[in-house]
Every structure is written in C-alpha cells, then in structure tokens.
C-alpha cells in the first residue's frame, strides 16, 4: 500500500459516507426498536467495513492475512468514529426538535410519554438537569418512584445487556405536608409534548420516560402564594 493511496480523496470519502449511512440507520433503529445507538453504530460500522473485501489488497493473494485483518479493523473504527461524530453533531444542533410531538389539549391528552429524538448523543455522560434551572425550593420537594417496563423475557435480556434502551413508568407527586396546599401544576420538558397538568394535593402524575429529566411544579398555597419546585428525575434509579 502506497502513502498516496491512503491519503487520496477517494480513501477519505469512503468512511465518511459509510459513517453517515450508519448514523441514519442507527437513528431509525433507535426510534422504532429501542436499539441503543452505541450498539447499533458499532455493529453497523463493522458490517459496512466489509466493503474492503472488494479492494485490490484483499483480492491480492500476496497480501498477508494479518494485514487484511488490520485494514478491516481500521476501516471499521474509522466508520464508527465518523458515525459517532455525525450523530453527536446532529443531536447538538437539535434537528430532532423538528419531530417534537403535537401538544394536545389536556382533556384529549394521550398517556404522558417522553419522546425519543431522531439523533441521540450517547457520548455525553449523565448530567444533572437542575444545573440549568437552579436549586429547588427548600420548603417543598417532589418525590417520585419508578419501575422498568417489562417487554418480555427476550427483550428484557437484551435490555439488561445494554443492547436495548429501557422504558420506565414514573409516578411523581408532592407529599402531603402540614402546609396548606391548594393545587399543584406540573410543567413538563418539551420532549413530553404535553401542556401543564394541575393536580390536587395528594394526587400523583403517571408518565413513561427513558432518560433523566427535570420536572417543574408551581404549588399554589391557600394563602395565594405560589412556590416553584424543581425535581431532577432519574428513572434508571428505580424507587419503589
């Protein structure tokens, strides 16, 4: 293999196009089948890298087998790197915001469910959403409990292995206190696509989620005062 072949425009275009294809396919699998992007991107990268089998180096019997394996691994990792970067850029540009579900009137609202974006940047670690909205009100706090949704024995095994993205049922409520509360209005992040919901003291809000989020509540006291409460919810930390 010559150096000019390695740095040629044709050699650079191949992993870029393959990476873009892997990104699009992975996004579709994530939305429709809950397949974790990091898993699908890796598998697709190695599948698409099999195109090197049609190169002259692979067909040449004089090329050692170990070199063919190295070329295959390098191409696979290059495609994976391109796909991961493309996925992260598209997620950060919030292209998925074009697909935010319709907000329904409260009386016709479907079950409250957190939508999945078209492109999800899985490379970011878990961040505390409360860092963006500030600390909660010290006088009142929201409580929540979560439980993973069972999809069947085979699906659950894939979820345990990290191949599928789990869904959780979450119940949020304001615990009863000695303070006189008149009503609680829950305000959801935009990925839930639903208008604020008002509940009476002691009533809970049930929803489905697949990743961490922050919920905001405006608590109306009987004396007319309104208190704002924030709660960071991590469904994966199941609380029963």
N, C-alpha and C positions, 0 to 999 in steps of 0.2 A: 504494500500500500504506500502510495506517494503522499507527501505532505499536501501538495496542491489538490489532491482528490479529497482530503479530509476537510479543507477549508473552502472548498468550492461552494458557490451559491446553491447548487442542487443538493449537496450534502446537508446544508443548513436548513433548507426548506422542508425536507422530509420529516424530521422530528417535530417541527412547528405545526405542520398540517396534521400529523398524527396526534399531537397533543390537543389541538383544537377539536378534533373528532372525538377523542376520548372524553374531553370536557362536556361536550354536548350529550353524548350517550350517557355519561355518568349522571348528569342533571336529570335526564328523563327517568333513569332507574331510581334515583333518589326520591323524586316526587311520586312516582306511581307504585314503587315496590319497597320503599323504605330502605333501599340498599345504601349502606354507609359510603359516602363519596371516597374516603381514603382507601377503602377496599376495592371498589369498582374501578377507580383510577389506576390502581396498581395492576389489577388483573388485565384491564384493557390495554395498558401500556405494554405489557409483555405479549399480549396477543397481537397487537398492531406491529410490534417489533419483528414479528416473524417475516416481514417483508424483506428483511436482509437475506433470507434464504434464496431470493431471486437475484442477488448480486453476483458479480463475477467472482468475488473472493470465495463465496460459499460453493459455487459450482466448480471452482478450480480444485482438482484433487491434490495439487501440490501444497495447498494451504493447510497447515496443521489444524487438527480438530480443536485444540485448545484456543487457537486464535479465533476460530469461528465462534466459540462459546463466549470469548471476551467481547467480540464485536456485538453479539446478540445482547449481552448484559448491558453494555454501554448504550446501545440504541434504546433498550427498554428503559433505562434510568433517565436518559435524555428526554424521552417522550413523557415519562412520569413527571419530571421536573417542569417541562413546558406546560403540561396539563394542570399541575398544581398551581403554577403561577397564573395561568389564564383564569382558572376558577376563582382564585383569590381576588384578582383584579376586577372581574365581573361582579363578584359579591360585594366588594367595597364600593363600586360605582352604583350599587343599589338598582341594577337592572331588574332585579326581582320585584321592585316596588311597582312595576307595571302590572304585576299579577296579583296585587292585593285584592282579596275577595270583596264583594259588594257588602256595604253596610246596610243591614236590614232594620226596619222598624222593630222596636222591642217586642211588640205583640206577635210579630211574624218571624221572630228570630229563630234560626236553627240552633242546634246544640253549640255551645261556645267551644270553639276548637281553634287551636293555634295552627296557622297555615305554615307550610314549608316553602321556603324561597326556591326559585329556579336554580340559583347558584348559591351554595353554602360554603363559606370559608372555614373548613375544618381545621386549618393550621393554627387558628387563634386559640389560645388557652381560655379556660373559663374565666370570665371577668365579672366582677360584682356590678350589676346594673345600677345599684344605688349610688355608685360613684358619680354618675351623671346627673342625678336628680337631687342629691343631698341626703342627709340623715333623716330618719323617720321622726315623727312627733314622739316625744318621750312619754307623754301622758297615756297614749293608747298604742296598741300594737295589734297587728293582724296575725292570725295563726292559720296554718294550713297543714293538710295531710295528703299524701299522695300514694298511689299504688299503680304498679305497672300493669298495663292492659295485656291479658293473655290472648295470644293469637293461634294457639295450637302447639302441640309438642314440638314439631319440626321447626316451626317459626321461632318458638321460644329458645330452642337450642342455637339457632343462628344468631338470635339477638344476644344471648349470653356470650357468644363467641365474638361479638362486636361486628358481625357482618351486616346485620340489620339495625336500623335506628329504632329504639323502643318508643312507644307511646305511653303516656301516663294519665290516669284520672286524678284530678286535683280538686280538693274541696277547701275553699277559703272562707273564713268568717271572722267577725270581730267578737272575741269572747265577751260574755256578759260581765259587766263591771258595776261598781256602785254608782258610777257616774250616770246621769240621766241622758240616755241617747235617744233621739227621736227617729233618725234614719241614717243609713249608710249608702252612699253612692259609690259604686266600684267603677273605676276608669281603667280600661284595658289598653295595652300596647297595640299599635296599628296592625300587627300580624294576626290579631284575633278578629279584626274586621267587624266589630260589633259596637253599638252605641253604649254609653254608660248605663249600668243597671243599678236600680235603687232597691235596697232591701230593708226590712225592719230589723231591729235588734234581735240577735239570736239566729237569724236566717243565714244560710250559707250559700255560696256561689259554687256550682259544679262546672268544671271545664276539663278539656283534654289538652295536653301540652306534650311537647317532645324535647324542649330545651328550656334553659333558665330564662326568666323574665322578671320584670318588676311591675307590680300592680299598685295603683294609687287609689286611695279611698278618701272621700270627703265625708266626714262624720258631722252630722247636724245635731247639736245638743238641744235640749228642750228650752234652754235659755236663749236660743237663737245664735249661739256661737258655732262657727264651723271650724273643725280641726282637720288638717290634712295629714294623712298617714301613708307611708310608703312601706312596701314589703317586697324583699327580694325572694323569689321562689325558685328553688332548685328541685324539680320533680325527681331527679335521679336519686336524691337523698330521701328515700321513701320513709314517710312518717305515718304510722297507723294509730 
